Amino acid sequence: MADLSVDISKLPDEIRDKLAELDLELSEGDITQKGYEKKRTRLLTPYIPQQQPQGKFHFLTVTLKRNIAANTDA
């Protein structure tokens, strides 16, 4: 399963209810593990903190954005 670092207690009640239903479906055999993981990921993705890019890629991205901005302002 993917590491979805989300504090479940801080999620909206509606999402926590859907996660509880999903857990029940899995425990009762109504869905497969793969289906469970896909649905869980879909529910939690909007609440996963976004990581800031780092390293050379981040530097190149920032430089490229600055160059584009400089060229479009002229």
mmCIF file of the N, C-alpha and C atoms, coordinates in Angstrom:
data_MODEL
# 
_entry.id   MODEL 
# 
loop_
_atom_site.group_PDB 
_atom_site.id 
_atom_site.type_symbol 
_atom_site.label_atom_id 
_atom_site.label_alt_id 
_atom_site.label_comp_id 
_atom_site.label_asym_id 
_atom_site.label_entity_id 
_atom_site.label_seq_id 
_atom_site.pdbx_PDB_ins_code 
_atom_site.Cartn_x 
_atom_site.Cartn_y 
_atom_site.Cartn_z 
_atom_site.occupancy 
_atom_site.B_iso_or_equiv 
_atom_site.pdbx_formal_charge 
_atom_site.auth_seq_id 
_atom_site.auth_comp_id 
_atom_site.auth_asym_id 
_atom_site.auth_atom_id 
_atom_site.pdbx_PDB_model_num 
ATOM 1   N N  . MET A 1 1  ? 0.843   -1.177 0.000   1.00 0.00 ? 1  MET A N  1 
ATOM 2   C CA . MET A 1 1  ? 0.000   0.000  0.000   1.00 0.00 ? 1  MET A CA 1 
ATOM 3   C C  . MET A 1 1  ? 0.884   1.234  0.000   1.00 0.00 ? 1  MET A C  1 
ATOM 4   N N  . ALA A 1 2  ? 0.464   2.261  -0.722  1.00 0.00 ? 2  ALA A N  1 
ATOM 5   C CA . ALA A 1 2  ? 1.207   3.511  -0.770  1.00 0.00 ? 2  ALA A CA 1 
ATOM 6   C C  . ALA A 1 2  ? 1.171   4.186  0.589   1.00 0.00 ? 2  ALA A C  1 
ATOM 7   N N  . ASP A 1 3  ? 2.243   4.913  0.894   1.00 0.00 ? 3  ASP A N  1 
ATOM 8   C CA . ASP A 1 3  ? 2.304   5.637  2.153   1.00 0.00 ? 3  ASP A CA 1 
ATOM 9   C C  . ASP A 1 3  ? 1.523   6.932  2.003   1.00 0.00 ? 3  ASP A C  1 
ATOM 10  N N  . LEU A 1 4  ? 0.340   6.977  2.574   1.00 0.00 ? 4  LEU A N  1 
ATOM 11  C CA . LEU A 1 4  ? -0.478  8.177  2.518   1.00 0.00 ? 4  LEU A CA 1 
ATOM 12  C C  . LEU A 1 4  ? -0.462  8.793  3.911   1.00 0.00 ? 4  LEU A C  1 
ATOM 13  N N  . SER A 1 5  ? 0.483   9.692  4.134   1.00 0.00 ? 5  SER A N  1 
ATOM 14  C CA . SER A 1 5  ? 0.673   10.297 5.446   1.00 0.00 ? 5  SER A CA 1 
ATOM 15  C C  . SER A 1 5  ? -0.382  11.363 5.690   1.00 0.00 ? 5  SER A C  1 
ATOM 16  N N  . VAL A 1 6  ? -1.496  10.919 6.227   1.00 0.00 ? 6  VAL A N  1 
ATOM 17  C CA . VAL A 1 6  ? -2.609  11.812 6.500   1.00 0.00 ? 6  VAL A CA 1 
ATOM 18  C C  . VAL A 1 6  ? -3.086  11.535 7.922   1.00 0.00 ? 6  VAL A C  1 
ATOM 19  N N  . ASP A 1 7  ? -3.324  12.597 8.685   1.00 0.00 ? 7  ASP A N  1 
ATOM 20  C CA . ASP A 1 7  ? -3.878  12.448 10.031  1.00 0.00 ? 7  ASP A CA 1 
ATOM 21  C C  . ASP A 1 7  ? -5.383  12.252 9.881   1.00 0.00 ? 7  ASP A C  1 
ATOM 22  N N  . ILE A 1 8  ? -5.810  11.006 10.021  1.00 0.00 ? 8  ILE A N  1 
ATOM 23  C CA . ILE A 1 8  ? -7.213  10.644 9.801   1.00 0.00 ? 8  ILE A CA 1 
ATOM 24  C C  . ILE A 1 8  ? -8.142  11.454 10.712  1.00 0.00 ? 8  ILE A C  1 
ATOM 25  N N  . SER A 1 9  ? -7.696  11.756 11.926  1.00 0.00 ? 9  SER A N  1 
ATOM 26  C CA . SER A 1 9  ? -8.550  12.477 12.877  1.00 0.00 ? 9  SER A CA 1 
ATOM 27  C C  . SER A 1 9  ? -8.853  13.905 12.418  1.00 0.00 ? 9  SER A C  1 
ATOM 28  N N  . LYS A 1 10 ? -8.052  14.438 11.499  1.00 0.00 ? 10 LYS A N  1 
ATOM 29  C CA . LYS A 1 10 ? -8.269  15.808 11.015  1.00 0.00 ? 10 LYS A CA 1 
ATOM 30  C C  . LYS A 1 10 ? -9.094  15.858 9.728   1.00 0.00 ? 10 LYS A C  1 
ATOM 31  N N  . LEU A 1 11 ? -9.486  14.699 9.226   1.00 0.00 ? 11 LEU A N  1 
ATOM 32  C CA . LEU A 1 11 ? -10.286 14.649 8.001   1.00 0.00 ? 11 LEU A CA 1 
ATOM 33  C C  . LEU A 1 11 ? -11.737 15.012 8.297   1.00 0.00 ? 11 LEU A C  1 
ATOM 34  N N  . PRO A 1 12 ? -12.463 15.503 7.296   1.00 0.00 ? 12 PRO A N  1 
ATOM 35  C CA . PRO A 1 12 ? -13.901 15.762 7.479   1.00 0.00 ? 12 PRO A CA 1 
ATOM 36  C C  . PRO A 1 12 ? -14.635 14.468 7.835   1.00 0.00 ? 12 PRO A C  1 
ATOM 37  N N  . ASP A 1 13 ? -15.725 14.615 8.593   1.00 0.00 ? 13 ASP A N  1 
ATOM 38  C CA . ASP A 1 13 ? -16.510 13.453 9.021   1.00 0.00 ? 13 ASP A CA 1 
ATOM 39  C C  . ASP A 1 13 ? -16.945 12.597 7.837   1.00 0.00 ? 13 ASP A C  1 
ATOM 40  N N  . GLU A 1 14 ? -17.328 13.233 6.751   1.00 0.00 ? 14 GLU A N  1 
ATOM 41  C CA . GLU A 1 14 ? -17.794 12.507 5.567   1.00 0.00 ? 14 GLU A CA 1 
ATOM 42  C C  . GLU A 1 14 ? -16.713 11.562 5.038   1.00 0.00 ? 14 GLU A C  1 
ATOM 43  N N  . ILE A 1 15 ? -15.480 12.029 4.995   1.00 0.00 ? 15 ILE A N  1 
ATOM 44  C CA . ILE A 1 15 ? -14.366 11.212 4.491   1.00 0.00 ? 15 ILE A CA 1 
ATOM 45  C C  . ILE A 1 15 ? -14.063 10.091 5.479   1.00 0.00 ? 15 ILE A C  1 
ATOM 46  N N  . ARG A 1 16 ? -14.084 10.400 6.769   1.00 0.00 ? 16 ARG A N  1 
ATOM 47  C CA . ARG A 1 16 ? -13.843 9.341  7.765   1.00 0.00 ? 16 ARG A CA 1 
ATOM 48  C C  . ARG A 1 16 ? -14.920 8.269  7.694   1.00 0.00 ? 16 ARG A C  1 
ATOM 49  N N  . ASP A 1 17 ? -16.163 8.677  7.458   1.00 0.00 ? 17 ASP A N  1 
ATOM 50  C CA . ASP A 1 17 ? -17.251 7.699  7.308   1.00 0.00 ? 17 ASP A CA 1 
ATOM 51  C C  . ASP A 1 17 ? -17.027 6.814  6.083   1.00 0.00 ? 17 ASP A C  1 
ATOM 52  N N  . LYS A 1 18 ? -16.621 7.429  4.979   1.00 0.00 ? 18 LYS A N  1 
ATOM 53  C CA . LYS A 1 18 ? -16.363 6.654  3.757   1.00 0.00 ? 18 LYS A CA 1 
ATOM 54  C C  . LYS A 1 18 ? -15.198 5.680  3.961   1.00 0.00 ? 18 LYS A C  1 
ATOM 55  N N  . LEU A 1 19 ? -14.172 6.108  4.703   1.00 0.00 ? 19 LEU A N  1 
ATOM 56  C CA . LEU A 1 19 ? -13.044 5.214  4.992   1.00 0.00 ? 19 LEU A CA 1 
ATOM 57  C C  . LEU A 1 19 ? -13.489 4.043  5.862   1.00 0.00 ? 19 LEU A C  1 
ATOM 58  N N  . ALA A 1 20 ? -14.365 4.317  6.824   1.00 0.00 ? 20 ALA A N  1 
ATOM 59  C CA . ALA A 1 20 ? -14.880 3.248  7.687   1.00 0.00 ? 20 ALA A CA 1 
ATOM 60  C C  . ALA A 1 20 ? -15.693 2.246  6.863   1.00 0.00 ? 20 ALA A C  1 
ATOM 61  N N  . GLU A 1 21 ? -16.524 2.749  5.941   1.00 0.00 ? 21 GLU A N  1 
ATOM 62  C CA . GLU A 1 21 ? -17.297 1.870  5.059   1.00 0.00 ? 21 GLU A CA 1 
ATOM 63  C C  . GLU A 1 21 ? -16.367 1.029  4.193   1.00 0.00 ? 21 GLU A C  1 
ATOM 64  N N  . LEU A 1 22 ? -15.314 1.657  3.725   1.00 0.00 ? 22 LEU A N  1 
ATOM 65  C CA . LEU A 1 22 ? -14.346 0.963  2.880   1.00 0.00 ? 22 LEU A CA 1 
ATOM 66  C C  . LEU A 1 22 ? -13.652 -0.154 3.655   1.00 0.00 ? 22 LEU A C  1 
ATOM 67  N N  . ASP A 1 23 ? -13.273 0.131  4.900   1.00 0.00 ? 23 ASP A N  1 
ATOM 68  C CA . ASP A 1 23 ? -12.655 -0.895 5.743   1.00 0.00 ? 23 ASP A CA 1 
ATOM 69  C C  . ASP A 1 23 ? -13.603 -2.075 5.955   1.00 0.00 ? 23 ASP A C  1 
ATOM 70  N N  . LEU A 1 24 ? -14.880 -1.755 6.160   1.00 0.00 ? 24 LEU A N  1 
ATOM 71  C CA . LEU A 1 24 ? -15.880 -2.800 6.349   1.00 0.00 ? 24 LEU A CA 1 
ATOM 72  C C  . LEU A 1 24 ? -16.028 -3.649 5.083   1.00 0.00 ? 24 LEU A C  1 
ATOM 73  N N  . GLU A 1 25 ? -16.080 -2.996 3.924   1.00 0.00 ? 25 GLU A N  1 
ATOM 74  C CA . GLU A 1 25 ? -16.188 -3.729 2.656   1.00 0.00 ? 25 GLU A CA 1 
ATOM 75  C C  . GLU A 1 25 ? -15.015 -4.693 2.479   1.00 0.00 ? 25 GLU A C  1 
ATOM 76  N N  . LEU A 1 26 ? -13.820 -4.227 2.830   1.00 0.00 ? 26 LEU A N  1 
ATOM 77  C CA . LEU A 1 26 ? -12.644 -5.083 2.696   1.00 0.00 ? 26 LEU A CA 1 
ATOM 78  C C  . LEU A 1 26 ? -12.722 -6.261 3.674   1.00 0.00 ? 26 LEU A C  1 
ATOM 79  N N  . SER A 1 27 ? -13.084 -5.973 4.916   1.00 0.00 ? 27 SER A N  1 
ATOM 80  C CA . SER A 1 27 ? -13.130 -7.044 5.926   1.00 0.00 ? 27 SER A CA 1 
ATOM 81  C C  . SER A 1 27 ? -14.203 -8.081 5.617   1.00 0.00 ? 27 SER A C  1 
ATOM 82  N N  . GLU A 1 28 ? -15.263 -7.666 4.943   1.00 0.00 ? 28 GLU A N  1 
ATOM 83  C CA . GLU A 1 28 ? -16.335 -8.600 4.586   1.00 0.00 ? 28 GLU A CA 1 
ATOM 84  C C  . GLU A 1 28 ? -16.094 -9.282 3.247   1.00 0.00 ? 28 GLU A C  1 
ATOM 85  N N  . GLY A 1 29 ? -15.011 -8.892 2.575   1.00 0.00 ? 29 GLY A N  1 
ATOM 86  C CA . GLY A 1 29 ? -14.679 -9.524 1.307   1.00 0.00 ? 29 GLY A CA 1 
ATOM 87  C C  . GLY A 1 29 ? -15.452 -8.985 0.121   1.00 0.00 ? 29 GLY A C  1 
ATOM 88  N N  . ASP A 1 30 ? -16.085 -7.831 0.301   1.00 0.00 ? 30 ASP A N  1 
ATOM 89  C CA . ASP A 1 30 ? -16.862 -7.244 -0.788  1.00 0.00 ? 30 ASP A CA 1 
ATOM 90  C C  . ASP A 1 30 ? -15.977 -6.627 -1.866  1.00 0.00 ? 30 ASP A C  1 
ATOM 91  N N  . ILE A 1 31 ? -14.747 -6.227 -1.504  1.00 0.00 ? 31 ILE A N  1 
ATOM 92  C CA . ILE A 1 31 ? -13.797 -5.675 -2.472  1.00 0.00 ? 31 ILE A CA 1 
ATOM 93  C C  . ILE A 1 31 ? -12.441 -6.333 -2.251  1.00 0.00 ? 31 ILE A C  1 
ATOM 94  N N  . THR A 1 32 ? -11.621 -6.282 -3.280  1.00 0.00 ? 32 THR A N  1 
ATOM 95  C CA . THR A 1 32 ? -10.276 -6.849 -3.176  1.00 0.00 ? 32 THR A CA 1 
ATOM 96  C C  . THR A 1 32 ? -9.345  -5.840 -2.501  1.00 0.00 ? 32 THR A C  1 
ATOM 97  N N  . GLN A 1 33 ? -8.178  -6.304 -2.120  1.00 0.00 ? 33 GLN A N  1 
ATOM 98  C CA . GLN A 1 33 ? -7.168  -5.424 -1.527  1.00 0.00 ? 33 GLN A CA 1 
ATOM 99  C C  . GLN A 1 33 ? -6.797  -4.314 -2.513  1.00 0.00 ? 33 GLN A C  1 
ATOM 100 N N  . LYS A 1 34 ? -6.654  -4.689 -3.776  1.00 0.00 ? 34 LYS A N  1 
ATOM 101 C CA . LYS A 1 34 ? -6.302  -3.704 -4.798  1.00 0.00 ? 34 LYS A CA 1 
ATOM 102 C C  . LYS A 1 34 ? -7.398  -2.643 -4.925  1.00 0.00 ? 34 LYS A C  1 
ATOM 103 N N  . GLY A 1 35 ? -8.648  -3.071 -4.948  1.00 0.00 ? 35 GLY A N  1 
ATOM 104 C CA . GLY A 1 35 ? -9.763  -2.133 -5.022  1.00 0.00 ? 35 GLY A CA 1 
ATOM 105 C C  . GLY A 1 35 ? -9.819  -1.230 -3.808  1.00 0.00 ? 35 GLY A C  1 
ATOM 106 N N  . TYR A 1 36 ? -9.550  -1.818 -2.647  1.00 0.00 ? 36 TYR A N  1 
ATOM 107 C CA . TYR A 1 36 ? -9.512  -1.050 -1.404  1.00 0.00 ? 36 TYR A CA 1 
ATOM 108 C C  . TYR A 1 36 ? -8.460  0.046  -1.479  1.00 0.00 ? 36 TYR A C  1 
ATOM 109 N N  . GLU A 1 37 ? -7.265  -0.325 -1.910  1.00 0.00 ? 37 GLU A N  1 
ATOM 110 C CA . GLU A 1 37 ? -6.172  0.639  -1.979  1.00 0.00 ? 37 GLU A CA 1 
ATOM 111 C C  . GLU A 1 37 ? -6.454  1.748  -2.982  1.00 0.00 ? 37 GLU A C  1 
ATOM 112 N N  . LYS A 1 38 ? -7.054  1.402  -4.112  1.00 0.00 ? 38 LYS A N  1 
ATOM 113 C CA . LYS A 1 38 ? -7.390  2.417  -5.115  1.00 0.00 ? 38 LYS A CA 1 
ATOM 114 C C  . LYS A 1 38 ? -8.416  3.410  -4.571  1.00 0.00 ? 38 LYS A C  1 
ATOM 115 N N  . LYS A 1 39 ? -9.468  2.882  -3.943  1.00 0.00 ? 39 LYS A N  1 
ATOM 116 C CA . LYS A 1 39 ? -10.510 3.758  -3.403  1.00 0.00 ? 39 LYS A CA 1 
ATOM 117 C C  . LYS A 1 39 ? -9.986  4.600  -2.246  1.00 0.00 ? 39 LYS A C  1 
ATOM 118 N N  . ARG A 1 40 ? -9.175  3.994  -1.403  1.00 0.00 ? 40 ARG A N  1 
ATOM 119 C CA . ARG A 1 40 ? -8.604  4.719  -0.256  1.00 0.00 ? 40 ARG A CA 1 
ATOM 120 C C  . ARG A 1 40 ? -7.690  5.845  -0.746  1.00 0.00 ? 40 ARG A C  1 
ATOM 121 N N  . THR A 1 41 ? -6.877  5.539  -1.750  1.00 0.00 ? 41 THR A N  1 
ATOM 122 C CA . THR A 1 41 ? -5.988  6.555  -2.315  1.00 0.00 ? 41 THR A CA 1 
ATOM 123 C C  . THR A 1 41 ? -6.797  7.702  -2.901  1.00 0.00 ? 41 THR A C  1 
ATOM 124 N N  . ARG A 1 42 ? -7.869  7.377  -3.617  1.00 0.00 ? 42 ARG A N  1 
ATOM 125 C CA . ARG A 1 42 ? -8.718  8.398  -4.219  1.00 0.00 ? 42 ARG A CA 1 
ATOM 126 C C  . ARG A 1 42 ? -9.348  9.294  -3.147  1.00 0.00 ? 42 ARG A C  1 
ATOM 127 N N  . LEU A 1 43 ? -9.748  8.694  -2.023  1.00 0.00 ? 43 LEU A N  1 
ATOM 128 C CA . LEU A 1 43 ? -10.352 9.481  -0.948  1.00 0.00 ? 43 LEU A CA 1 
ATOM 129 C C  . LEU A 1 43 ? -9.335  10.387 -0.247  1.00 0.00 ? 43 LEU A C  1 
ATOM 130 N N  . LEU A 1 44 ? -8.116  9.876  -0.061  1.00 0.00 ? 44 LEU A N  1 
ATOM 131 C CA . LEU A 1 44 ? -7.130  10.607 0.731   1.00 0.00 ? 44 LEU A CA 1 
ATOM 132 C C  . LEU A 1 44 ? -6.257  11.580 -0.058  1.00 0.00 ? 44 LEU A C  1 
ATOM 133 N N  . THR A 1 45 ? -6.146  11.387 -1.355  1.00 0.00 ? 45 THR A N  1 
ATOM 134 C CA . THR A 1 45 ? -5.246  12.212 -2.161  1.00 0.00 ? 45 THR A CA 1 
ATOM 135 C C  . THR A 1 45 ? -5.445  13.719 -1.962  1.00 0.00 ? 45 THR A C  1 
ATOM 136 N N  . PRO A 1 46 ? -6.672  14.218 -1.900  1.00 0.00 ? 46 PRO A N  1 
ATOM 137 C CA . PRO A 1 46 ? -6.825  15.673 -1.715  1.00 0.00 ? 46 PRO A CA 1 
ATOM 138 C C  . PRO A 1 46 ? -6.300  16.185 -0.371  1.00 0.00 ? 46 PRO A C  1 
ATOM 139 N N  . TYR A 1 47 ? -6.052  15.291 0.578   1.00 0.00 ? 47 TYR A N  1 
ATOM 140 C CA . TYR A 1 47 ? -5.644  15.698 1.919   1.00 0.00 ? 47 TYR A CA 1 
ATOM 141 C C  . TYR A 1 47 ? -4.170  15.416 2.211   1.00 0.00 ? 47 TYR A C  1 
ATOM 142 N N  . ILE A 1 48 ? -3.432  14.915 1.219   1.00 0.00 ? 48 ILE A N  1 
ATOM 143 C CA . ILE A 1 48 ? -2.009  14.632 1.406   1.00 0.00 ? 48 ILE A CA 1 
ATOM 144 C C  . ILE A 1 48 ? -1.233  15.925 1.248   1.00 0.00 ? 48 ILE A C  1 
ATOM 145 N N  . PRO A 1 49 ? -0.398  16.266 2.234   1.00 0.00 ? 49 PRO A N  1 
ATOM 146 C CA . PRO A 1 49 ? 0.399   17.492 2.112   1.00 0.00 ? 49 PRO A CA 1 
ATOM 147 C C  . PRO A 1 49 ? 1.328   17.405 0.911   1.00 0.00 ? 49 PRO A C  1 
ATOM 148 N N  . GLN A 1 50 ? 1.392   18.490 0.145   1.00 0.00 ? 50 GLN A N  1 
ATOM 149 C CA . GLN A 1 50 ? 2.256   18.530 -1.029  1.00 0.00 ? 50 GLN A CA 1 
ATOM 150 C C  . GLN A 1 50 ? 3.686   18.834 -0.599  1.00 0.00 ? 50 GLN A C  1 
ATOM 151 N N  . GLN A 1 51 ? 4.628   18.079 -1.131  1.00 0.00 ? 51 GLN A N  1 
ATOM 152 C CA . GLN A 1 51 ? 6.037   18.303 -0.836  1.00 0.00 ? 51 GLN A CA 1 
ATOM 153 C C  . GLN A 1 51 ? 6.605   19.285 -1.843  1.00 0.00 ? 51 GLN A C  1 
ATOM 154 N N  . GLN A 1 52 ? 7.483   20.143 -1.367  1.00 0.00 ? 52 GLN A N  1 
ATOM 155 C CA . GLN A 1 52 ? 8.148   21.093 -2.246  1.00 0.00 ? 52 GLN A CA 1 
ATOM 156 C C  . GLN A 1 52 ? 9.310   20.396 -2.942  1.00 0.00 ? 52 GLN A C  1 
ATOM 157 N N  . PRO A 1 53 ? 9.467   20.601 -4.250  1.00 0.00 ? 53 PRO A N  1 
ATOM 158 C CA . PRO A 1 53 ? 10.598  19.995 -4.951  1.00 0.00 ? 53 PRO A CA 1 
ATOM 159 C C  . PRO A 1 53 ? 11.912  20.574 -4.417  1.00 0.00 ? 53 PRO A C  1 
ATOM 160 N N  . GLN A 1 54 ? 12.945  19.739 -4.432  1.00 0.00 ? 54 GLN A N  1 
ATOM 161 C CA . GLN A 1 54 ? 14.237  20.166 -3.916  1.00 0.00 ? 54 GLN A CA 1 
ATOM 162 C C  . GLN A 1 54 ? 15.329  19.768 -4.888  1.00 0.00 ? 54 GLN A C  1 
ATOM 163 N N  . GLY A 1 55 ? 16.503  20.314 -4.669  1.00 0.00 ? 55 GLY A N  1 
ATOM 164 C CA . GLY A 1 55 ? 17.670  19.916 -5.440  1.00 0.00 ? 55 GLY A CA 1 
ATOM 165 C C  . GLY A 1 55 ? 17.744  20.590 -6.796  1.00 0.00 ? 55 GLY A C  1 
ATOM 166 N N  . LYS A 1 56 ? 18.489  19.964 -7.698  1.00 0.00 ? 56 LYS A N  1 
ATOM 167 C CA . LYS A 1 56 ? 18.742  20.540 -9.021  1.00 0.00 ? 56 LYS A CA 1 
ATOM 168 C C  . LYS A 1 56 ? 17.455  20.738 -9.805  1.00 0.00 ? 56 LYS A C  1 
ATOM 169 N N  . PHE A 1 57 ? 16.544  19.798 -9.714  1.00 0.00 ? 57 PHE A N  1 
ATOM 170 C CA . PHE A 1 57 ? 15.297  19.910 -10.466 1.00 0.00 ? 57 PHE A CA 1 
ATOM 171 C C  . PHE A 1 57 ? 14.537  21.161 -10.038 1.00 0.00 ? 57 PHE A C  1 
ATOM 172 N N  . HIS A 1 58 ? 14.471  21.397 -8.730  1.00 0.00 ? 58 HIS A N  1 
ATOM 173 C CA . HIS A 1 58 ? 13.778  22.578 -8.216  1.00 0.00 ? 58 HIS A CA 1 
ATOM 174 C C  . HIS A 1 58 ? 14.453  23.852 -8.730  1.00 0.00 ? 58 HIS A C  1 
ATOM 175 N N  . PHE A 1 59 ? 15.768  23.892 -8.686  1.00 0.00 ? 59 PHE A N  1 
ATOM 176 C CA . PHE A 1 59 ? 16.518  25.053 -9.169  1.00 0.00 ? 59 PHE A CA 1 
ATOM 177 C C  . PHE A 1 59 ? 16.220  25.319 -10.644 1.00 0.00 ? 59 PHE A C  1 
ATOM 178 N N  . LEU A 1 60 ? 16.224  24.255 -11.444 1.00 0.00 ? 60 LEU A N  1 
ATOM 179 C CA . LEU A 1 60 ? 15.954  24.404 -12.876 1.00 0.00 ? 60 LEU A CA 1 
ATOM 180 C C  . LEU A 1 60 ? 14.526  24.866 -13.123 1.00 0.00 ? 60 LEU A C  1 
ATOM 181 N N  . THR A 1 61 ? 13.592  24.351 -12.358 1.00 0.00 ? 61 THR A N  1 
ATOM 182 C CA . THR A 1 61 ? 12.196  24.740 -12.508 1.00 0.00 ? 61 THR A CA 1 
ATOM 183 C C  . THR A 1 61 ? 12.012  26.221 -12.188 1.00 0.00 ? 61 THR A C  1 
ATOM 184 N N  . VAL A 1 62 ? 12.597  26.665 -11.082 1.00 0.00 ? 62 VAL A N  1 
ATOM 185 C CA . VAL A 1 62 ? 12.482  28.067 -10.689 1.00 0.00 ? 62 VAL A CA 1 
ATOM 186 C C  . VAL A 1 62 ? 13.143  28.960 -11.730 1.00 0.00 ? 62 VAL A C  1 
ATOM 187 N N  . THR A 1 63 ? 14.326  28.573 -12.200 1.00 0.00 ? 63 THR A N  1 
ATOM 188 C CA . THR A 1 63 ? 15.035  29.363 -13.206 1.00 0.00 ? 63 THR A CA 1 
ATOM 189 C C  . THR A 1 63 ? 14.225  29.455 -14.490 1.00 0.00 ? 63 THR A C  1 
ATOM 190 N N  . LEU A 1 64 ? 13.661  28.343 -14.925 1.00 0.00 ? 64 LEU A N  1 
ATOM 191 C CA . LEU A 1 64 ? 12.858  28.325 -16.135 1.00 0.00 ? 64 LEU A CA 1 
ATOM 192 C C  . LEU A 1 64 ? 11.632  29.223 -15.992 1.00 0.00 ? 64 LEU A C  1 
ATOM 193 N N  . LYS A 1 65 ? 10.963  29.151 -14.855 1.00 0.00 ? 65 LYS A N  1 
ATOM 194 C CA . LYS A 1 65 ? 9.790   29.994 -14.630 1.00 0.00 ? 65 LYS A CA 1 
ATOM 195 C C  . LYS A 1 65 ? 10.171  31.475 -14.654 1.00 0.00 ? 65 LYS A C  1 
ATOM 196 N N  . ARG A 1 66 ? 11.313  31.810 -14.059 1.00 0.00 ? 66 ARG A N  1 
ATOM 197 C CA . ARG A 1 66 ? 11.759  33.205 -14.063 1.00 0.00 ? 66 ARG A CA 1 
ATOM 198 C C  . ARG A 1 66 ? 12.063  33.667 -15.480 1.00 0.00 ? 66 ARG A C  1 
ATOM 199 N N  . ASN A 1 67 ? 12.713  32.821 -16.258 1.00 0.00 ? 67 ASN A N  1 
ATOM 200 C CA . ASN A 1 67 ? 13.032  33.182 -17.642 1.00 0.00 ? 67 ASN A CA 1 
ATOM 201 C C  . ASN A 1 67 ? 11.769  33.368 -18.470 1.00 0.00 ? 67 ASN A C  1 
ATOM 202 N N  . ILE A 1 68 ? 10.820  32.508 -18.290 1.00 0.00 ? 68 ILE A N  1 
ATOM 203 C CA . ILE A 1 68 ? 9.555   32.625 -19.017 1.00 0.00 ? 68 ILE A CA 1 
ATOM 204 C C  . ILE A 1 68 ? 8.849   33.921 -18.616 1.00 0.00 ? 68 ILE A C  1 
ATOM 205 N N  . ALA A 1 69 ? 8.813   34.193 -17.332 1.00 0.00 ? 69 ALA A N  1 
ATOM 206 C CA . ALA A 1 69 ? 8.165   35.419 -16.855 1.00 0.00 ? 69 ALA A CA 1 
ATOM 207 C C  . ALA A 1 69 ? 8.858   36.653 -17.402 1.00 0.00 ? 69 ALA A C  1 
ATOM 208 N N  . ALA A 1 70 ? 10.190  36.638 -17.430 1.00 0.00 ? 70 ALA A N  1 
ATOM 209 C CA . ALA A 1 70 ? 10.946  37.779 -17.941 1.00 0.00 ? 70 ALA A CA 1 
ATOM 210 C C  . ALA A 1 70 ? 10.674  37.986 -19.419 1.00 0.00 ? 70 ALA A C  1 
ATOM 211 N N  . ASN A 1 71 ? 10.535  36.916 -20.159 1.00 0.00 ? 71 ASN A N  1 
ATOM 212 C CA . ASN A 1 71 ? 10.294  37.028 -21.600 1.00 0.00 ? 71 ASN A CA 1 
ATOM 213 C C  . ASN A 1 71 ? 8.871   37.428 -21.937 1.00 0.00 ? 71 ASN A C  1 
ATOM 214 N N  . THR A 1 72 ? 7.932   37.087 -21.080 1.00 0.00 ? 72 THR A N  1 
ATOM 215 C CA . THR A 1 72 ? 6.543   37.447 -21.368 1.00 0.00 ? 72 THR A CA 1 
ATOM 216 C C  . THR A 1 72 ? 6.220   38.852 -20.902 1.00 0.00 ? 72 THR A C  1 
ATOM 217 N N  . ASP A 1 73 ? 6.998   39.385 -19.967 1.00 0.00 ? 73 ASP A N  1 
ATOM 218 C CA . ASP A 1 73 ? 6.775   40.748 -19.487 1.00 0.00 ? 73 ASP A CA 1 
ATOM 219 C C  . ASP A 1 73 ? 7.281   41.789 -20.476 1.00 0.00 ? 73 ASP A C  1 
ATOM 220 N N  . ALA A 1 74 ? 8.196   41.399 -21.345 1.00 0.00 ? 74 ALA A N  1 
ATOM 221 C CA . ALA A 1 74 ? 8.812   42.369 -22.260 1.00 0.00 ? 74 ALA A CA 1 
ATOM 222 C C  . ALA A 1 74 ? 7.896   42.776 -23.377 1.00 0.00 ? 74 ALA A C  1 
# 
